[in-house]
Each structure stands twice: as C-alpha cells, then as structure tokens.
C-alpha cells in the first residue's frame, strides 16, 4: 500500500513539473519530444551578438574620440589665450620701449647701462665714471685714455684699447653748459641727463669734479702746454703738461 501511495505522489509531482517546465526541461525529462534549434537560427543569434559587441566597441571608440577632441579643444583655447596674452605683453613692452627711446632721444645725455653715456647733442660717448684715473699729468692722461677698454672703470661695452681718447678742446666747449657755471667751485658746469637742471651725482655721470680736466690738444704757441677745461668756471685754458688734471675719456666723433 505504501508503495502505491509513493507512486501516486511521484506521478502527481511529475504532473506539476510538466505544467510549469520550459520546453527544454520537458525535453530533458522525456515529457515532450526534443526539438533542436535550426543551425540558421543559431548562426543568426551569434551574428546578432557579434553585431551588438561591435556596436558597443564602436560606441566606446566614438566616446574616446569625443573625449580627445574635447581635450584638444580645451588645449587649443588655452594656447590661444596664452598667445593673446603674449601678444598683449609684447605690445605693451614695445610701447614702453618706444616711449623710453623717445625720452632717451630727447635727453641731453643717455645712460647706456654699460658704463658709458651718450651725448645726444654731439653723439660722443663718454665714460660714465668721470674720476676713474684721478689726477695725472698730460702724457699719462693720454696713455690712460688710450689704454682704456671694457672691463675697466665699470665698462661693459665691449670696447678695446685704442678706442678711447681724451676730448678735444672743441668737444669740451660743447660739453659745458653755461647756465650751471658756479664760480665757487661747488658745481661743475654740466646739466643733468634731461638737460633741465644742474648735474647731480649719477645723473647721468658719476664722480664729476668741479675742477680741471685735460683735453687732447696741445697749445699751438708752446707744445709743452696743453688745453684743459675748468668745469667750475666753464672755460678752457692752456697749462704746462707736467701739471696734473683729471682724466675723462671719450670715444666716437672722429
């Protein structure tokens, strides 16, 4: 009796499974005849899956391209801004340089920043340091000026020996500014760089002495004499070459 009951239960369970099972399960249980999927359908399914995979790869590639394009656009914008800023700075610097050049050209003296000063009135180039050699007799003064070169007396102009000399009598006369003559020896008869007031230390020369400086010219009436300039009186005189005077080299204008 128990066996019959168990068989009945088993049959009932199979009936339930048969009701809810998929065709594949029913096939495996032997409840239905198994129907194999045609090869063409499997091939189509495989092709469809491959197409989906290819589509996903293409989407990924396009997204990566879009990301790279966006990054390139941002870099291009940044570079454009940098170029624009560089152009703006260059224009500002050019305007500043042009203004400085205009002011420099309008000044009597222009400090060249290399130990030299240009006299825009005569185009002569003077040693900025007007007291590099102290007081010397005329012969020594001539030698000191002739031997001057870049690297001495604060020079950084690339000049070489033989380029410098003592000023001529006429060059000294052109240098003197009568408006600033002081008879008390307190002030050299020179203007400042702008030509708007008396000379002051560093504007544009340094170490200028309100005293006597040698010229390169011998006195025609007696060659044992040479012309010098009195920067305190603003005049030129002839003195014996054995006297000592200050030395202020110049170049150009020959």
trRosetta pair geometry for C-beta under 8 A, 3 or more apart (Angstrom, degrees):
i j d omega theta_ij theta_ji phi_ij phi_ji
1 4 5.8 -54 -153 34 34 111
1 5 6.5 34 150 -20 65 104
2 5 5.6 -54 -151 35 35 113
2 6 6.4 34 153 -20 68 104
3 6 5.8 -53 -149 34 32 110
3 7 6.4 33 152 -19 64 105
4 7 5.7 -53 -150 35 32 112
4 8 6.5 35 151 -22 63 105
5 8 5.6 -56 -154 33 32 114
5 9 6.6 31 151 -19 66 102
6 9 5.7 -52 -150 34 35 110
6 10 6.3 35 152 -20 67 105
7 10 5.7 -54 -148 36 32 112
7 11 6.3 34 153 -20 65 105
8 11 5.8 -54 -149 34 31 111
8 12 6.4 31 152 -20 64 105
9 12 5.6 -56 -152 34 33 112
9 13 6.4 32 152 -20 67 104
10 13 5.7 -53 -149 34 33 110
10 14 6.4 33 153 -19 65 104
11 14 5.8 -54 -150 35 32 111
11 15 6.4 36 151 -24 64 104
12 15 5.6 -54 -154 31 33 114
12 16 6.7 32 150 -19 65 101
13 16 5.7 -51 -151 33 35 110
13 17 6.4 33 152 -16 67 105
14 17 5.7 -54 -146 39 33 110
14 18 6.1 38 153 -25 65 107
14 29 7.7 164 -148 174 94 135
14 31 7.8 173 177 -86 99 120
15 18 5.6 -54 -149 34 29 115
15 19 6.7 33 151 -25 61 102
16 19 5.8 -55 -159 26 33 113
16 20 6.9 -2 159 5 67 107
17 20 6.5 -77 -149 49 31 88
17 21 5.3 38 162 -42 74 115
17 25 7.7 -115 169 138 100 126
17 29 7.1 159 124 -100 128 168
18 21 6.0 -43 -122 21 24 115
18 26 6.5 80 -137 -115 68 103
18 29 7.5 -137 -88 96 79 149
18 31 5.1 -177 -118 -147 105 157
21 25 3.9 -122 -170 90 109 123
21 26 4.8 140 105 -56 122 80
21 29 6.8 -24 -179 6 173 139
21 31 7.2 107 67 41 144 148
22 25 4.9 93 52 9 75 100
22 26 6.9 -141 94 -4 37 90
23 26 5.6 -56 -142 41 32 112
23 27 6.1 40 155 -28 65 103
23 32 6.4 -70 -148 74 73 151
23 35 7.3 -30 164 34 131 105
24 27 5.6 -52 -154 29 29 115
24 28 6.6 24 151 -15 63 104
25 28 5.7 -56 -149 38 35 108
25 29 6.2 27 153 -14 68 109
26 29 5.8 -58 -143 43 31 108
26 31 4.3 -80 -164 67 83 114
26 32 4.3 40 131 11 115 111
27 30 7.8 37 173 -69 29 25
27 31 7.7 -77 -60 50 19 73
27 32 5.7 -55 -78 75 58 91
27 33 7.3 -8 -120 125 85 20
27 34 3.8 87 -159 -96 121 83
27 35 7.4 -121 -94 16 133 59
28 34 7.8 73 -56 -87 46 117
37 41 5.2 -106 174 77 99 128
37 42 5.7 110 115 -52 119 95
38 41 4.8 95 65 3 85 102
38 42 7.4 -155 96 -3 47 85
39 42 5.7 -57 -150 39 38 110
39 43 6.1 39 153 -22 70 107
40 43 5.6 -54 -147 36 31 113
40 44 6.4 33 153 -20 64 105
41 44 5.6 -52 -148 35 32 112
41 45 6.3 34 153 -20 65 104
42 45 5.6 -53 -148 36 32 112
42 46 6.3 33 153 -18 66 106
43 46 5.7 -54 -148 37 31 111
43 47 6.2 31 153 -19 65 107
44 47 5.7 -54 -146 37 31 111
44 48 6.2 34 154 -22 65 105
45 48 5.6 -54 -149 34 30 113
45 49 6.5 30 153 -18 64 104
46 49 5.8 -54 -150 36 32 111
46 50 6.4 32 151 -19 65 106
47 50 5.6 -55 -149 37 33 113
47 51 6.3 35 151 -21 66 104
48 51 5.6 -52 -148 35 32 112
48 52 6.4 34 152 -20 64 103
49 52 5.6 -51 -149 34 33 113
49 53 6.4 33 152 -18 65 104
50 53 5.6 -53 -149 37 33 111
50 54 6.2 33 152 -19 66 106
51 54 5.6 -53 -146 38 32 111
51 55 6.2 36 152 -23 64 105
52 55 5.6 -52 -148 34 30 114
52 56 6.5 32 152 -19 63 103
53 56 5.7 -53 -151 34 32 111
53 57 6.5 32 150 -17 64 104
54 57 5.6 -53 -150 37 34 112
54 58 6.3 35 151 -20 66 105
55 58 5.6 -54 -148 36 31 112
55 59 6.4 36 151 -21 64 103
56 59 5.6 -50 -149 34 33 114
56 60 6.5 34 152 -19 64 103
57 60 5.6 -53 -150 36 33 112
57 61 6.3 34 151 -20 66 104
58 61 5.5 -51 -146 36 33 113
58 62 6.3 32 155 -18 65 105
59 62 5.8 -56 -147 38 30 109
59 63 6.3 31 154 -20 65 106
60 63 5.7 -54 -148 35 30 112
60 64 6.4 30 153 -18 64 106
61 64 5.7 -56 -150 37 31 111
61 65 6.3 32 152 -19 65 105
62 65 5.5 -51 -146 37 33 113
62 66 6.2 36 153 -21 65 104
63 66 5.6 -53 -149 36 31 113
63 67 6.4 34 151 -21 64 104
64 67 5.6 -51 -148 34 32 113
64 68 6.4 31 153 -16 65 106
65 68 5.7 -56 -147 39 31 110
65 69 6.2 33 153 -21 66 106
66 69 5.6 -52 -145 36 30 112
66 70 6.4 32 155 -20 64 105
67 70 5.8 -55 -150 35 30 111
67 71 6.4 29 152 -17 64 106
68 71 5.6 -53 -147 37 33 111
68 72 6.2 35 152 -20 66 105
69 72 5.6 -54 -147 37 31 112
69 73 6.3 35 152 -22 64 104
70 73 5.6 -51 -148 33 32 114
70 74 6.5 31 153 -18 64 104
71 74 5.7 -54 -149 36 32 110
71 75 6.3 32 152 -18 65 105
72 75 5.7 -54 -147 38 32 111
72 76 6.2 34 153 -22 65 106
73 76 5.6 -54 -147 35 30 112
73 77 6.4 32 153 -19 64 104
74 77 5.7 -52 -149 35 32 112
74 78 6.4 32 152 -18 64 106
75 78 5.6 -56 -149 38 32 112
75 79 6.2 31 153 -18 67 106
76 79 5.7 -53 -145 39 31 110
76 80 6.2 35 153 -23 64 106
77 80 5.6 -53 -147 35 30 114
77 81 6.5 30 153 -19 63 104
78 81 5.8 -54 -151 35 31 111
78 82 6.4 31 151 -18 65 106
79 82 5.5 -54 -147 37 34 112
79 83 6.2 35 154 -19 67 104
80 83 5.7 -52 -146 36 31 111
80 84 6.2 33 153 -20 64 106
81 84 5.6 -53 -146 37 31 113
81 85 6.3 31 154 -19 65 106
82 85 5.7 -54 -147 37 31 111
82 86 6.2 33 153 -20 65 105
83 86 5.6 -53 -146 36 31 112
83 87 6.3 33 153 -20 65 104
84 87 5.8 -52 -149 35 30 111
84 88 6.4 32 151 -20 63 106
85 88 5.6 -53 -149 35 32 114
85 89 6.3 31 154 -17 66 105
86 89 5.7 -54 -147 38 31 110
86 90 6.2 33 153 -20 65 107
87 90 5.6 -54 -146 37 30 112
87 91 6.3 32 154 -20 65 105
88 91 5.8 -54 -149 35 29 111
88 92 6.4 29 153 -17 64 106
89 92 5.6 -55 -148 38 33 112
89 93 6.1 32 153 -19 67 107
90 93 5.6 -54 -145 39 30 111
90 94 6.2 33 154 -22 64 106
91 94 5.6 -52 -145 35 30 112
91 95 6.4 30 154 -18 64 104
92 95 5.8 -54 -149 36 31 110
92 96 6.2 31 152 -19 65 107
93 96 5.5 -54 -145 38 32 113
93 97 6.1 32 155 -19 66 106
94 97 5.7 -53 -143 38 29 110
94 98 6.2 31 155 -20 64 107
95 98 5.7 -54 -146 37 30 111
95 99 6.3 29 155 -18 64 106
96 99 5.8 -56 -149 36 29 109
96 100 6.3 28 153 -17 64 107
97 100 5.6 -54 -146 39 32 111
97 101 6.1 33 153 -20 66 106
98 101 5.6 -53 -146 37 30 112
98 102 6.3 34 152 -22 64 104
99 102 5.6 -50 -148 33 32 113
99 103 6.4 28 154 -14 65 105
100 103 5.8 -55 -147 41 31 108
100 104 5.9 34 153 -23 66 109
101 104 5.4 -53 -141 37 30 114
101 105 6.2 30 158 -20 64 106
102 105 6.0 -56 -148 36 27 108
102 106 6.4 19 154 -15 62 110
103 106 5.7 -62 -148 39 32 108
103 107 6.5 39 152 -31 66 102
104 107 5.8 -50 -153 21 32 114
104 110 4.7 62 -171 -122 95 122
104 120 8.0 157 149 -68 65 138
105 110 7.7 8 -74 -69 32 138
105 120 6.4 143 -156 -136 45 145
106 194 8.0 7 111 -147 88 74
107 110 5.6 128 75 -72 120 73
107 120 6.4 120 86 5 61 141
107 193 5.1 -7 -174 152 132 82
107 194 5.1 -74 -124 -108 91 43
107 195 6.4 162 -163 -4 53 97
107 204 8.0 89 153 -45 136 134
108 119 7.0 -20 161 -149 73 69
108 120 6.1 -154 -162 43 25 99
108 121 6.0 -5 -149 -27 79 110
108 191 5.5 58 46 84 163 129
108 192 7.8 117 45 89 120 45
108 193 6.6 -175 58 180 81 32
108 194 6.8 56 13 128 88 15
108 195 3.5 118 -28 -63 118 109
109 117 5.2 7 -176 172 109 116
109 118 7.0 156 -156 78 57 47
109 119 5.9 -27 -101 -101 76 56
109 120 7.0 -153 -84 2 23 88
109 191 7.7 171 -6 87 110 90
109 192 7.8 -128 37 145 116 38
109 193 4.5 -99 71 -129 94 64
109 195 7.6 144 2 -52 75 83
109 204 4.3 -151 118 23 123 133
109 205 7.4 -62 173 -32 162 86
110 117 6.7 159 76 -162 42 65
110 118 4.6 -12 57 57 99 99
110 120 6.1 79 -14 -48 106 106
110 193 7.2 100 -83 -163 29 106
110 204 7.1 106 133 -116 3 170
111 117 5.5 -31 -100 -107 54 87
111 128 6.9 58 -133 -110 89 124
111 193 6.6 -46 -24 -115 95 139
111 204 4.4 -157 -59 -161 95 117
112 115 7.8 -41 74 50 100 39
112 116 4.7 -5 41 77 131 89
112 117 6.6 -161 1 -94 87 30
112 118 6.0 85 -51 -17 109 98
112 125 7.6 1 -17 -140 146 107
112 157 7.1 44 108 -98 138 115
114 155 6.9 32 146 -163 80 54
114 156 4.4 -120 -158 75 80 83
114 157 4.4 115 128 -74 128 77
115 127 7.0 -23 154 -152 87 68
115 128 5.2 -134 -171 18 42 118
115 129 7.1 -29 -159 -6 88 97
115 150 7.9 144 55 -128 142 70
115 153 6.7 119 -173 109 128 77
115 154 4.1 167 -117 119 112 82
115 155 4.0 -151 98 -100 152 39
115 156 5.5 126 -3 13 115 70
115 157 6.1 -119 59 -24 99 100
116 125 5.1 1 -178 -179 127 104
116 126 6.8 145 -162 74 71 42
116 127 6.6 -58 -109 -110 65 33
116 128 6.0 -130 -94 -34 11 90
116 155 7.0 49 -47 -124 88 85
116 157 5.2 37 -14 -63 128 147
117 125 7.3 152 75 -158 38 57
117 126 4.9 -25 65 64 92 96
117 127 7.8 9 21 104 87 14
117 128 5.1 113 -26 -93 100 75
117 193 8.0 -117 -152 -110 122 97
117 204 4.8 140 -129 114 133 122
117 205 6.0 -92 3 -76 161 77
118 123 7.1 -20 -170 -150 100 39
118 124 7.4 162 -152 86 56 40
118 125 5.4 -29 -97 -101 70 72
118 126 7.7 170 -90 18 20 75
119 122 4.7 10 106 43 123 93
119 123 6.8 -49 80 10 77 12
119 124 4.7 11 38 55 117 86
119 125 7.7 -148 12 -76 77 25
119 126 6.4 67 -31 -15 101 111
119 174 7.9 105 150 123 150 110
119 175 7.1 -83 -110 -106 154 80
120 123 7.3 33 -141 -76 29 50
121 174 6.8 -173 115 167 120 108
122 171 6.7 115 179 -137 161 83
122 174 5.3 97 -72 130 134 144
122 175 7.8 -52 -2 -71 147 68
122 253 6.4 6 152 -101 101 131
123 252 6.3 -120 131 146 82 130
123 253 6.2 150 88 -80 89 84
124 167 7.6 43 -167 -113 156 104
124 171 6.3 95 -73 -151 159 122
124 250 5.3 -7 177 -173 119 122
124 251 7.6 146 -166 73 74 33
124 252 5.3 168 -133 81 46 106
124 253 4.7 -11 -90 -38 85 134
125 250 6.7 144 79 -165 50 67
125 251 5.1 -26 69 66 104 81
125 252 4.7 90 10 4 94 130
126 130 7.9 2 160 -86 120 87
126 205 7.1 -37 113 -94 132 116
126 248 6.9 -4 -161 163 106 102
126 249 7.7 147 -156 95 57 52
126 250 5.2 -30 -103 -107 65 85
127 130 7.0 148 92 -82 92 44
127 132 6.6 -73 150 -5 143 133
127 148 7.1 -74 -81 -177 135 157
127 153 5.9 -13 -164 133 129 140
127 155 7.2 -61 -129 -72 92 105
127 164 7.3 40 -53 -136 112 134
127 248 6.4 -156 51 -167 107 63
127 249 4.8 63 -19 64 127 87
127 250 7.2 -110 -4 -76 78 44
128 154 6.4 -78 62 97 114 133
128 204 7.1 -88 -132 137 93 83
128 205 5.9 -174 -164 -127 55 59
128 206 6.0 34 148 20 88 93
129 132 4.5 83 113 -58 122 99
129 153 5.0 -150 55 -179 133 94
129 154 5.3 121 -26 26 127 128
129 205 7.8 156 -91 -167 14 80
129 206 5.6 -28 -106 74 59 99
129 207 5.3 29 -162 32 67 137
130 205 5.2 44 -30 171 118 126
130 206 6.8 -179 14 81 85 42
130 207 4.8 -175 56 90 75 85
130 208 4.3 38 60 -88 157 60
130 209 6.8 -156 122 2 112 74
130 246 7.3 36 154 155 83 134
130 248 4.9 -4 -146 -112 76 115
131 134 6.8 54 -177 -80 82 39
131 206 8.0 -98 28 118 91 69
131 207 3.5 -128 26 160 104 120
131 208 7.3 -161 -29 -77 101 16
131 209 5.8 99 -80 -33 120 106
131 246 6.3 -54 -108 -150 77 123
131 248 8.0 -23 -63 -83 44 88
132 152 7.5 99 175 147 142 89
132 153 3.8 -4 -129 -121 156 113
132 154 7.6 -134 -97 13 123 95
132 207 7.5 113 -46 93 55 160
132 247 7.4 -75 62 86 79 99
133 136 6.0 -33 140 -21 115 126
133 141 7.2 137 111 -120 146 68
133 144 4.7 72 -124 173 155 155
133 153 7.9 -34 -42 -89 80 126
133 246 7.7 132 73 -165 86 60
133 247 4.1 -20 64 57 130 130
134 246 7.2 -107 163 -120 23 70
134 247 7.5 21 65 20 36 102
135 244 4.0 73 151 152 106 112
135 245 6.1 -168 -146 103 85 5
135 246 5.7 -52 -92 -74 67 53
135 247 7.8 156 -120 -14 25 84
136 140 4.1 -122 179 94 120 114
136 141 4.4 159 86 -63 116 78
136 144 6.2 148 8 -9 171 141
136 214 7.6 -60 74 -10 87 141
136 244 5.9 173 88 -143 4 87
136 245 7.2 -43 60 59 55 54
136 247 5.5 13 28 -42 117 124
137 140 5.2 82 56 18 76 104
137 141 6.8 -139 95 -11 33 94
137 241 6.2 71 175 151 95 68
137 242 5.4 -26 -134 -148 127 35
137 243 6.7 132 -121 72 74 27
137 244 5.6 -58 -66 -88 54 65
138 141 5.5 -57 -146 36 30 115
138 142 6.5 33 156 -22 65 102
138 214 5.5 160 -116 -135 73 138
138 226 4.7 125 -124 21 150 149
138 241 3.6 -75 28 -153 134 89
138 242 7.7 -52 12 -48 94 22
138 243 7.7 48 -32 58 92 69
138 245 7.4 34 -78 28 69 112
139 142 5.8 -52 -153 31 30 111
139 143 6.6 26 151 -14 63 106
139 241 6.4 73 -29 159 82 121
140 143 5.6 -56 -150 39 36 111
140 144 6.1 39 152 -24 69 105
141 144 5.7 -50 -144 34 30 113
141 145 6.5 28 157 -16 63 106
141 166 6.2 55 137 -79 104 132
141 214 4.5 83 127 44 164 157
141 245 6.7 -8 -69 69 155 90
141 247 4.4 -166 -139 -98 93 110
142 145 6.0 -59 -152 37 28 109
142 146 6.3 23 155 -16 65 111
142 165 7.8 -2 -148 -153 69 71
142 166 6.0 -67 -102 -12 63 124
142 214 7.8 -100 -52 133 69 144
142 216 6.8 101 -109 -126 96 79
143 146 5.8 -59 -144 39 31 109
143 147 6.1 17 162 -10 67 114
144 147 6.2 -67 -145 43 24 103
144 148 6.8 46 152 -49 60 94
144 247 5.3 18 84 173 138 164
144 249 7.5 -133 116 -56 84 116
145 148 5.8 -36 -158 -5 33 118
145 164 5.1 -134 176 128 71 98
145 165 5.2 72 138 -150 126 21
145 166 4.9 -157 -16 -50 171 68
145 216 7.9 -106 75 -84 160 104
145 247 6.3 -145 -56 -175 94 111
145 249 4.1 161 -134 -100 90 103
146 161 6.9 45 147 -172 65 82
146 162 6.3 18 -171 -96 80 42
146 164 6.6 -166 -104 81 20 77
146 165 6.4 34 -81 -98 69 64
147 161 5.4 -14 -142 -130 44 108
148 152 6.0 -136 -147 80 67 126
148 153 6.5 -21 -143 16 111 136
148 155 7.3 114 170 -22 98 153
148 159 7.4 7 121 111 86 128
148 161 7.2 144 62 -111 32 60
148 163 7.8 -94 85 66 86 81
148 164 4.0 -25 63 50 117 154
148 249 5.2 -114 11 -7 160 176
149 152 6.1 73 61 17 59 111
149 155 7.1 -164 129 84 31 148
149 159 5.7 -153 -145 105 53 79
149 160 5.1 9 -129 -145 114 31
149 161 4.9 -48 -57 -52 120 64
149 163 7.4 98 -105 31 70 108
149 164 7.7 -141 -67 2 45 119
150 155 4.6 -125 -121 124 49 110
150 156 6.2 81 -158 -126 102 19
150 157 5.4 -145 -95 56 109 59
150 158 5.1 25 -46 -67 160 9
150 159 4.9 139 -40 45 89 64
150 160 7.1 -31 11 -67 94 46
151 155 6.4 -31 15 76 29 93
151 156 7.7 85 -67 -92 43 54
152 155 5.9 10 62 27 52 111
155 159 6.2 -66 176 39 140 110
159 163 4.6 -132 -166 71 102 148
159 164 6.7 73 154 -42 142 98
159 251 6.8 174 -132 0 142 169
160 163 5.7 99 60 -14 59 117
163 251 5.0 18 148 -129 84 145
164 249 4.2 20 177 176 120 134
164 250 7.1 135 -154 64 76 22
164 251 5.0 -74 -100 -61 55 108
165 216 5.9 8 160 -79 104 145
165 249 6.5 128 61 -150 20 85
165 250 6.5 -44 71 66 70 70
165 251 6.7 112 19 -94 79 63
166 214 5.6 -53 -146 111 143 97
166 215 5.9 137 143 -174 114 29
166 216 3.8 156 77 -63 102 84
166 247 7.2 -84 -100 -148 100 78
166 248 7.7 83 -136 67 70 56
166 249 6.7 -73 -85 -109 43 57
166 250 7.3 47 -176 26 19 91
167 171 4.0 -130 -171 90 102 125
167 172 5.2 126 114 -54 130 80
167 175 7.1 -8 -169 -24 165 139
167 213 7.9 36 38 128 116 122
167 215 5.7 -68 89 -127 74 76
167 216 6.6 -170 82 -6 23 96
167 248 7.0 -10 -6 90 113 95
167 250 4.7 58 -74 13 84 140
168 171 4.6 99 51 4 78 102
168 172 7.2 -138 93 -4 44 83
168 215 6.0 44 -174 -172 21 111
168 216 5.7 -49 -89 47 53 104
168 217 5.7 67 -153 -42 69 111
169 172 5.9 -57 -157 34 31 111
169 173 6.6 30 149 -19 65 106
169 215 4.8 74 -73 168 58 167
169 217 4.5 -46 -27 26 104 148
169 227 4.5 6 -93 104 111 161
169 229 7.9 158 -137 -62 58 96
169 236 5.6 89 -155 -166 93 160
170 173 5.5 -51 -148 35 36 113
170 174 6.5 34 152 -17 66 104
171 174 5.7 -52 -148 37 34 110
171 175 6.4 41 149 -28 64 105
171 215 7.7 152 55 -134 93 106
171 250 6.6 -166 149 81 151 167
171 253 6.8 93 -100 128 127 162
172 175 5.4 -53 -149 30 35 117
172 176 6.7 39 155 -28 66 99
172 213 7.3 -180 -119 84 127 112
172 215 5.5 -89 -19 -87 136 115
172 227 7.8 -167 33 132 145 114
172 229 4.0 -150 -180 -60 140 142
172 236 6.0 113 97 -87 130 117
173 176 6.1 -46 -152 22 32 112
173 229 7.8 -155 -60 -107 52 121
173 236 6.3 -57 -70 -25 91 130
175 190 7.0 -27 158 -105 89 97
175 229 7.6 33 64 -175 121 171
176 181 7.9 34 -179 -76 107 97
176 189 4.9 18 -154 109 87 120
176 190 7.3 -85 -126 -78 40 62
176 229 7.0 -154 -59 -167 117 129
176 231 7.4 -158 -105 -124 93 60
176 234 4.6 123 -170 -150 131 84
177 180 5.2 38 95 22 104 104
177 189 5.8 -171 59 159 59 76
177 190 5.8 95 21 -136 107 25
177 191 4.6 65 -14 -34 169 93
177 195 7.9 -176 -106 -141 149 77
177 234 7.7 -99 67 -121 32 124
178 181 5.6 -19 -158 -22 52 117
178 189 6.7 6 -100 -170 29 124
178 234 5.6 114 -105 172 63 159
179 191 7.4 40 60 -81 114 100
180 187 6.2 -106 167 135 94 121
180 188 7.5 26 121 103 117 49
180 189 5.2 152 87 -144 82 51
180 190 6.4 -69 80 52 142 25
180 191 6.3 169 -11 -78 142 58
180 198 4.3 142 -133 -108 129 91
180 199 7.0 118 147 3 161 79
181 189 4.5 10 -88 -105 64 118
181 232 7.7 85 -158 158 69 40
181 233 6.5 27 -156 -167 111 29
181 234 4.3 -68 -98 -12 114 134
182 185 7.0 -115 109 4 99 11
182 186 5.1 -81 137 55 148 82
182 187 3.9 86 4 47 143 98
182 189 7.3 -165 12 -73 68 74
182 210 7.0 -33 66 -149 113 139
182 232 6.2 -67 76 -162 78 77
183 232 7.3 96 -130 149 23 95
183 233 6.7 49 -112 -104 65 74
184 232 7.8 -119 74 -174 30 119
185 210 5.2 136 -176 121 58 119
185 211 7.3 39 -152 -80 103 68
185 232 4.5 -10 -113 -141 55 156
186 210 6.3 16 96 60 9 176
186 232 7.7 99 23 -136 35 109
187 198 5.8 -19 -174 -174 134 142
187 199 7.5 154 -172 54 88 88
187 210 5.8 94 73 -97 8 138
187 232 7.3 113 69 -128 43 73
188 199 5.8 -20 70 49 102 138
188 208 4.9 -85 8 143 158 119
188 209 7.0 97 -70 94 122 26
188 210 4.6 -139 -61 -93 67 70
188 231 4.0 -17 -139 154 95 118
188 232 6.6 -69 -104 -76 48 52
189 231 5.7 -160 25 -173 81 58
189 232 7.0 134 -24 -142 93 10
189 233 7.3 -52 -29 89 135 19
189 234 3.8 71 -42 -80 178 98
190 198 7.4 87 81 -164 56 63
190 199 4.0 26 91 -34 100 134
190 205 7.3 -20 136 30 158 133
190 208 6.4 -81 29 -174 148 162
190 231 7.0 -15 -27 -160 100 110
191 194 7.8 -107 150 74 110 51
191 195 4.8 42 136 -125 150 49
191 196 7.4 110 -174 23 115 27
191 197 6.8 121 -158 74 78 29
191 198 6.7 -97 -125 -120 43 26
191 199 6.2 99 115 -54 11 75
192 195 7.0 -126 69 -41 65 19
192 196 6.4 -41 57 51 113 68
192 197 5.0 16 3 69 124 80
192 198 6.6 58 -36 95 88 24
192 199 5.6 159 -78 -104 54 39
192 200 6.0 4 -100 15 109 85
192 203 4.6 -14 -150 135 98 113
192 204 7.4 106 180 -24 59 67
193 203 5.2 -105 -11 -178 99 71
193 204 3.9 87 -86 -46 107 102
194 197 7.4 34 66 19 104 82
197 200 7.8 6 109 -19 112 105
199 203 6.6 171 -158 86 58 84
199 205 6.7 -16 -155 47 128 103
199 208 6.0 -15 137 53 150 156
200 203 4.7 24 64 40 85 123
201 206 6.1 50 -166 -128 74 69
201 207 7.8 71 -134 -39 90 35
201 208 7.9 -155 -100 27 59 89
202 205 7.7 -115 -102 88 10 27
202 206 5.4 30 -80 -85 55 94
205 208 5.1 72 109 -48 126 113
208 231 7.1 -142 173 164 100 160
209 213 7.5 143 64 -61 104 96
209 231 6.8 117 94 52 60 140
209 246 5.2 163 43 -56 138 161
210 231 5.6 -129 -136 100 41 101
210 232 4.2 75 171 -81 90 96
211 230 7.6 -67 174 -145 29 62
211 231 6.4 12 47 43 27 102
211 232 6.5 25 -78 -21 30 112
211 245 7.8 -174 127 -149 99 71
211 246 6.2 107 83 -13 108 123
212 228 4.9 37 -177 145 103 135
212 229 7.0 159 -149 78 58 42
212 230 5.6 -27 -94 -98 77 62
212 231 7.4 -170 -86 7 23 81
212 237 7.9 -56 -127 48 118 113
212 239 7.7 23 -176 4 150 151
212 245 4.6 -85 118 -130 99 102
212 246 6.6 151 90 15 51 86
213 228 6.1 168 81 -165 37 90
213 229 5.2 -13 58 55 91 93
213 231 6.3 52 -3 -32 110 112
213 245 5.7 132 -138 159 17 111
213 246 4.7 -48 -99 74 75 93
213 247 7.2 150 -150 -85 85 15
213 248 5.2 -15 -153 10 139 114
214 226 6.5 21 -152 114 95 131
214 228 5.2 -52 -103 -106 40 95
214 245 4.4 138 -46 82 81 130
214 246 7.3 -161 2 75 77 43
214 247 6.3 -6 35 -99 112 64
215 226 6.6 -165 66 160 77 98
215 227 4.4 -18 48 91 130 95
215 228 6.0 -168 1 -100 82 35
215 229 6.4 90 -48 -24 102 92
215 236 7.1 15 -23 -142 141 120
216 226 7.9 -88 164 -164 13 123
217 226 6.4 144 90 -160 48 80
217 227 4.7 6 76 26 103 119
218 223 4.7 19 167 -140 139 72
218 225 6.9 111 -168 84 69 53
218 226 5.1 -59 -109 -99 48 77
218 227 7.7 154 -153 -3 4 79
218 241 7.8 -24 -118 -69 87 126
219 222 5.4 4 93 58 116 69
219 223 6.9 -163 64 -93 65 30
219 225 3.7 -11 23 92 134 106
219 226 6.1 -140 -19 -91 81 19
219 227 6.3 132 -72 -50 78 73
219 238 4.0 64 -84 -144 134 141
220 223 7.8 8 -133 -72 21 74
221 225 7.5 -5 72 48 82 130
221 238 7.9 110 47 108 104 173
222 225 4.7 57 89 9 99 110
222 238 7.7 121 57 150 98 138
224 240 6.2 -11 136 -137 93 75
224 241 6.0 -123 177 11 53 106
225 238 4.4 56 153 166 126 107
225 239 6.2 170 -150 87 90 15
225 240 5.8 -57 -99 -88 73 37
225 241 6.5 -166 -120 -34 19 79
226 238 6.6 -179 92 -145 17 76
226 239 6.9 -31 60 61 64 64
226 241 5.1 73 -3 -90 110 90
227 236 5.4 12 -174 175 109 114
227 237 7.1 158 -148 85 63 29
227 238 5.4 -45 -89 -90 57 72
228 236 6.9 174 88 -152 32 70
228 237 6.0 -20 61 64 81 78
228 238 7.5 132 13 -111 72 25
228 239 5.7 -18 11 20 122 113
228 245 5.1 -138 -128 -115 142 162
229 235 7.3 177 -152 96 62 33
229 236 5.1 -37 -98 -98 68 77
229 237 7.9 144 -103 19 22 69
230 233 4.1 11 113 40 127 102
230 234 6.9 -41 89 16 83 20
230 235 5.1 7 44 58 112 75
230 236 7.3 -168 10 -87 76 26
230 237 6.3 44 -28 -1 109 111
231 234 7.2 37 -154 -76 30 47
239 243 4.9 -41 141 31 125 148
239 245 7.5 132 63 -51 138 125
240 243 5.3 109 74 -18 79 97
250 253 7.4 -8 142 25 117 130
